[in-house]
Each structure stands twice: as C-alpha cells, then as structure tokens.
Amino acid sequence: MPLPTKEAATVLLHQHVNDSYQRLHALMVATAMEGYAQHFGEDPLLWFDTGLLHDIDFEQHPDTHPGPSLGWFKEWGYPDELIHAVEVHAYGYHDFKTLPQTKLAGALLACDEISGIFYAYRKMNPVGYGEMKPSSIRKKFKEPSFAAKIDRTVILMGCDHLGIALDDHIANLIRFLAPLG
C-alpha cells in the first residue's frame, strides 16, 4: 500500500485519535516535518505522513506506544524509513533505544517534543505561531519548569543529527508553523 494522501492520512488519524490536543499535536508535527522536507529537498508527503501518524496508537495504547503502530505500518506496507523514524521518536520510553539513522528520524526527534513548548507558549501568549519570537521560545526551552514533561535532550539529539543549531531550529519552526495560525 502506498503512502496515503494528506487527506487519507488525516482520516486515518481521526479513526485512531479522538483527543483534540493530540490531533493538533499531530498536525503541528506534520507541518513542521513537511517544512523540513522542503528545506532538505526530501519527499514532503513521506515527511508529512510520518509527522501526522507518529502517535496514532498513543491514545489507545499509551503503555506500549509506538509498538502497535510499528506493526500496523509494516502490515500496511509503509516505507521502512517511516517505521524507523516512528520507532526512534520513542527514544527513552518503554525501552526504545533506537538512534536516528536518517534525516527523517532526526527531524521527528527535533520536531515532536518541541511542538509541546510551542503549544504551551501559545496558551500563555495568544499569538500566532508565525508571530512568536525565537528568543521567547528559547527562553522557555531553557526553563525546565515550563512544559516540564518535554524531554529537551531528545530535541537536542534531533537537532544534532540534522546539523541544525537549536536557535535555527526554533526560527525554522516559527516559519513552518505560521500557516497554522
């Protein structure tokens, strides 16, 4: 089965994820990933789908995530690169220790957790993503008590794998997420 279109992937997401925050999180990560695909000259659909579907099993299987989805993706014939990236994004949880071997996996590490910082910042400061100041996000990134459950080391691991400084990553995400409002 080839990768689903954006629309079909969204339908699939909605079949498995009911929580509005988790749906928004998936869209944020997918949008950021698509931006990086264009930045690196990679396949935008593969990167978008990877971001959109990376937590598809989390709501129903939080204690084994992303194990069930890895099986689904294999069963559905999705590319090994997507499967690897989704496995890597769970680094440090439920005994997952796979390190990124591709740009796609590094980008998912870099984009997944930090989207929570952007979301939390927007809840406190109701401005559009494109209007955020990189220095403000950087400041919140350095405050361990802000969005305390966000694993900042995983974000940095992803940035390192991509060869992108954190400040540049934040600026890229502000630009990539701007269309979301």
N, C-alpha and C positions, 0 to 999 in steps of 0.2 A: 504494500500500500504506500503510495507516495505521501509526502507531507501534505497535511491538509492546508487549504487556503486559510487566510486570516479569519474569514467568516466561519469556516467549518471548525477551526481550532477554538474560536470563541464559543461556538455551540457546544463543543466537547467540554470546554472549561465549565460552562454553565450546567452541564449534565452532572458534573462531579463536585462543583464548588457552589455552595449556596450563600456563604458569608460575603456580604458586600465589601468588607475591607479586603478579604483575600482575593476577590475578583479585581479590585482596584490595584492591589499589590501586583498581581499577575500582569495587568495591563501596563503598570509603570515599568516593571522589569522588561517586558516585551518591547516597549517603546524605546527604552534605553539600549537594549540589545540590538534592535534594528538600527539605531543611530550608530552604534559601534560597527555593525556590519558594513554600513556605508562608509564609515571612516576608514576601515581596513580593506575595503574592496571585497568583502565576503558576501555570501548569499543572504540577502535580507530576510527571506521567508524562513530559512532554517534558523536564523538567529532570533527572529520574532517568535516563532513557534516554540523554540527552546525556552525563551523567557516566559511566554504565556502559560506553558504547560508544566513548568518545573515543579510546581507544588500541587499538581492536580489530585494527588492522593492524600494530601495533608489533612484535610477536614475529616475524612473517613478513617484514616489510618495514621494518626499522629505518632503513635509509638513505634511504627515500623517505616515511616516515611524516609526516603523515597523508594523503598524496596518494592512495594506493589506497582508503582508506576514504571519502574525499570522493566518489570516483567511485561506490563501492558505494551510499552513502547517496542520491546523486542517482538512480541506477538503481532503487533500492528505493522511491523516491518520498517520502523523508523530508523534513520541513519545511526550508525554506531557513535558518531560524533555527538549527536543529541543525547544519546543514552549516557555516554561518558560525562558530558557536562552536567547532566542532572545528578548523576552519582557524586561527582566532585562537589557540587554545591552543598552537599550534606556533610562536608568535611568536619569531623569532630563530633558528630551526632550519631547515636546508635551504632557506634563502632565503625563508621565510614572513615577511611583514611586515604582514599584515592586522591592523588595530587593531580593538578591540571596538566594535561599533555597537549592541549590545543588552545588556540586563542579563544575559541568559543567557550571552553570551560573556564578559562581565566576571566573572561568578560562576565560570565554568570556569577562567579565569586565576587567580582568587583561591584556588580550592579544589584545583586539580590538584597543583601543586608542594608546597604546604604539607602535603598529606597525607603526603608523604615525611618531613617533620620530625616529624609525629605518630607515624608508624611507627617511626622511628629512636629517638625518645624512649621509646616503649613497650618497645623491645628492651632499652634500658638500664635502664629503671624499669618493671618489670612491674606496672603499674596499669591499670585500665580507662580508656578514653578519657574517660568522664564524671567520673573521679576526678582527672584531670590539673589542675594549677594553671596558670591563664593566665600568671602571672609566670614559671613554669618554661619554658613553651613560648616565651614572648617572649625569655627569656634565650638559649635555644638558637637562636632565629631570628637573634639579633644576633651569634652566633658563626659566622663564615664557615667554620671548620674542621669544624663539626658538620653532618653531612649535606651535605658540601661541594659535591656536584653539583646541589643545589637552587638554582634561579635565583630569588633573593629579589626581584629587581627586577620580575619578571613577577607575582609575588604582589602586590606593592605596586601595580602597574599595575591589576590586577583590583580591588583594594580601592578605589583612587581612582575607577575607573569606577563602582563601586557606591555611592560616597559613604560608605564604612564605614572607620572607623579600624582599624588593624591590631589593636589590643587588643580591640576589639569583635568583630572577625572571629575572633580566636582563641577568645574566650569563646563565640561562636556555634557554632564547630566542636566545641568540647568538648561542648556541649549536643546538637548534631546527631548526633555520633558515639557518644554514650553507649550507644545500643541495640546497638552492635556489640561491646560488652564492654569 
